[in-house]
Each structure stands twice: as C-alpha cells, then as structure tokens.
Amino acid sequence: MENAIEDGKRSLRAAERPEEFAQSNSISRAKVYQEIAAGRLRAVKVGTATLILAEDGDAWRKSLPAMAPRSAGKAA
C-alpha cells in the first residue's frame, strides 16, 4: 500500500476507490454508491477513476447518526 500511513489496524490513505472505502468501513460497495448518489458522501473523478478523499470519508463517518439506546425490557 503506497502513500499510506499505518494507524493501528487501519490504514490512513489520502484517497480510496469505492471498493477500498467499502472494505475499510465494513459496508457494501453498493452502499458506497448509494451514499454518493444521495449526496451524503463526496467523491471525485480522476479520469475514469472514482475516488473518495480521506477528508470526505471522515466527514461522512462523523455525519452518521448515533444508535439509539435500547430499552431494558425489549427483546433483540
């Protein structure tokens, strides 16, 4: 992995392709493209390549809603 900085388990890269972004964020490739189409995740084009810049990935992660706490009496 060129141009990557290792930070524990996670590699911090300046940009990732949608497939790499999906894998590093534990979501599907289809979900990445849905987020891009909805305008929640910014992507750029370099020629024919689609890239997600690190700062755009960070902004997307920070915008995700927190999970609501479960009530004590509800079943999973």
C-alpha positions in Angstrom: 0.0 0.0 0.0 1.9 3.1 -1.2 1.2 6.5 0.3 -0.5 5.0 3.3 0.2 5.7 7.0 -0.5 2.8 9.3 -2.5 3.7 12.4 -3.1 0.6 14.4 -5.3 -1.7 12.4 -6.4 0.9 10.0 -4.5 2.4 7.1 -5.0 6.1 6.5 -4.8 7.0 2.8 -5.2 10.2 1.0 -7.9 8.7 -1.2 -9.6 5.3 -1.7 -11.5 3.8 -4.5 -15.1 2.9 -3.6 -14.3 -0.8 -3.2 -11.5 0.0 -0.8 -13.7 2.5 1.1 -16.4 -0.1 1.4 -14.0 -2.7 2.8 -12.3 -0.3 5.2 -15.7 0.9 6.5 -17.4 -2.5 6.7 -20.1 -1.6 4.2 -21.0 -2.9 0.7 -19.8 -1.3 -2.5 -23.5 -0.7 -3.4 -24.0 1.2 -0.2 -21.0 3.4 -1.0 -22.5 4.3 -4.4 -25.9 4.9 -2.7 -24.3 7.3 -0.3 -22.6 9.1 -3.2 -25.8 9.3 -5.2 -27.7 10.7 -2.1 -25.1 13.4 -1.7 -24.0 12.2 1.8 -20.6 11.0 0.6 -18.5 13.2 -1.7 -16.5 11.5 -4.4 -14.2 13.0 -7.1 -13.2 11.8 -10.5 -9.6 11.5 -11.8 -10.1 10.4 -15.4 -12.4 7.5 -15.2 -11.4 6.6 -11.6 -13.8 7.4 -8.8 -12.0 8.4 -5.5 -13.1 9.2 -2.0 -10.7 11.6 -0.4 -9.8 10.9 3.2 -11.3 14.2 4.5 -14.6 13.3 2.7 -14.6 9.9 4.3 -14.0 11.4 7.7 -16.9 13.9 7.2 -19.2 11.1 6.2 -18.3 9.0 9.2 -18.8 12.0 11.5 -22.2 12.7 10.0 -23.6 9.2 10.7 -26.4 9.1 13.3 -25.6 7.6 16.7 -27.5 4.4 17.6 -30.4 4.9 19.9 -30.0 3.1 23.2 -32.2 0.0 23.6 -34.9 -0.1 26.3 -34.2 -2.5 29.1 -37.3 -4.6 28.5 -37.2 -5.1 24.8 -36.0 -8.2 23.1 -33.3 -8.1 20.4 
